[in-house]
Amino acid sequence: MEKIKLKIMPVSDEIGKSVPYPSYATDGSAAMDLYACTGSDIALLPLEKKLIPTGIAIEIPDSGYMALVCARSGLGVKHGVTLSNGVGVIDSDYRGELMVGLINLSDTPYTIKKGDRIAQLIVLPIAKCQVEICERLSDTPRGTGGFGSTGR
């Protein structure tokens, strides 16, 4: 397993004190937990969206990598709270504070407290594509079959 260096810079004095640095929960974790770095509790009403600060900025080592901010399954399944934009893409040249857009899809309010785990951060290698415009694509057994076309 390749390990790369991810620089993490606190942008809040609370990081490392009342708000943990991003971390892997277990040796088998694919993503690091991201934590809410809020001045006070944030009430997320049903169908409400809010941008939650993490108190950190990151430096991805080079343009061959990117980071994804993903939802936490426990928040989604247990409380109906998920990312408002599906998945957040963090480009290698972004240096601002990581912010997490959350939405409450449940019918009850949810409270986010300082230090709560609110999302996950995955760092991945990327492949840059060279676009080739063409008039025909190669044939496959599936062809143009869309949703549900594989019968599974």
C-alpha positions in Angstrom: 0.0 0.0 0.0 1.4 3.4 -1.1 1.4 6.0 1.6 1.4 9.7 0.6 1.9 12.8 2.8 -1.2 14.8 3.3 -0.5 18.2 5.0 -3.2 19.4 7.3 -3.2 22.9 8.6 -5.5 24.1 11.4 -7.5 27.2 10.5 -9.2 27.2 13.9 -7.6 27.2 17.4 -10.1 24.4 18.3 -8.3 21.9 16.1 -6.3 19.4 18.2 -8.1 20.6 21.3 -11.9 20.2 21.3 -12.0 19.2 17.7 -9.8 16.3 16.5 -7.6 16.3 13.5 -8.9 14.0 10.6 -8.1 10.4 11.4 -8.7 6.8 10.4 -11.0 5.1 12.8 -9.4 1.6 12.2 -6.5 0.1 10.4 -8.9 -1.0 7.7 -10.6 2.4 7.2 -10.4 3.7 3.6 -11.3 7.2 4.7 -10.5 9.7 7.4 -13.3 11.1 9.6 -13.9 14.8 9.3 -15.2 16.7 12.3 -17.4 19.7 12.8 -15.5 22.8 14.0 -18.4 25.0 15.1 -18.6 27.8 17.6 -21.9 26.4 18.9 -24.4 23.7 18.2 -26.0 23.9 14.7 -29.6 22.8 14.3 -30.3 21.2 11.0 -34.1 21.3 10.4 -35.9 18.9 8.1 -34.9 19.5 4.4 -32.5 22.3 5.6 -29.0 22.6 4.1 -26.0 24.2 5.9 -22.3 24.5 5.3 -20.4 23.1 8.2 -16.7 24.2 8.8 -14.1 21.6 9.6 -11.4 24.0 10.9 -8.7 22.6 8.6 -7.2 23.2 5.2 -5.2 20.5 3.4 -2.4 20.2 0.9 -2.7 17.3 -1.5 0.9 16.4 -2.6 0.5 17.0 -6.4 -1.9 17.1 -9.3 -1.8 13.3 -9.6 -4.1 13.1 -6.5 -7.5 14.5 -5.4 -9.6 14.2 -2.3 -13.3 13.2 -2.0 -15.6 14.3 0.8 -18.1 11.5 1.3 -21.1 11.0 3.5 -21.0 9.0 6.7 -23.3 6.0 6.4 -24.3 6.2 10.0 -25.5 9.8 9.7 -27.5 9.0 6.6 -29.1 5.7 7.7 -29.8 6.6 11.3 -30.6 10.3 11.0 -31.2 11.1 7.3 -28.3 13.6 7.3 -26.1 13.4 4.2 -24.1 15.6 1.9 -26.1 18.2 0.0 -23.9 17.9 -3.1 -23.5 14.0 -3.1 -19.7 14.0 -3.1 -17.4 16.9 -2.6 -14.3 17.1 -4.9 -11.2 18.7 -3.5 -8.7 19.6 -6.2 -5.0 19.4 -5.5 -4.5 23.1 -5.8 -7.3 24.1 -3.3 -5.9 25.6 -0.1 -9.0 27.0 1.7 -10.9 25.6 4.6 -12.7 22.3 4.0 -16.4 22.9 4.4 -19.0 20.2 4.4 -22.5 20.8 2.9 -25.0 18.8 4.9 -28.8 18.3 4.3 -31.3 16.8 6.7 -33.6 14.5 4.6 -35.5 13.3 7.7 -38.7 14.8 9.2 -37.0 15.6 12.5 -34.4 18.2 13.4 -30.8 17.0 13.9 -28.2 18.9 16.0 -24.5 19.1 15.0 -22.2 19.6 17.9 -18.6 20.8 17.9 -16.4 17.7 17.3 -19.1 15.5 15.8 -18.0 13.3 12.9 -19.8 14.8 9.9 -18.1 13.3 6.7 -15.2 11.2 5.4 -12.2 12.3 3.4 -10.6 9.9 0.8 -7.4 10.8 -1.1 -7.2 9.0 -4.4 -4.9 9.0 -7.4 -6.5 10.4 -10.6 -6.1 9.7 -14.3 -6.2 12.7 -16.6 -8.0 11.9 -19.9 -7.0 13.0 -23.4 -10.4 13.6 -25.0 -10.8 12.1 -28.5 -13.9 13.2 -30.5 -15.3 10.3 -32.5 -18.3 9.3 -34.6 -18.7 5.8 -33.2 -18.0 3.9 -30.0 -17.0 0.3 -29.8 -19.7 -2.3 -29.4 -20.3 -4.2 -26.2 -22.8 -6.9 -25.1 -24.7 -4.2 -23.0 -24.6 -1.6 -25.7 -26.8 1.4 -24.9 -28.9 -0.4 -22.2 -29.4 1.9 -19.3 -30.9 1.6 -15.8 -31.8 -2.0 -15.0 -30.6 -3.3 -18.3 -28.2 -5.9 -16.9 -31.0 -7.7 -15.1 -29.4 -7.5 -11.7 
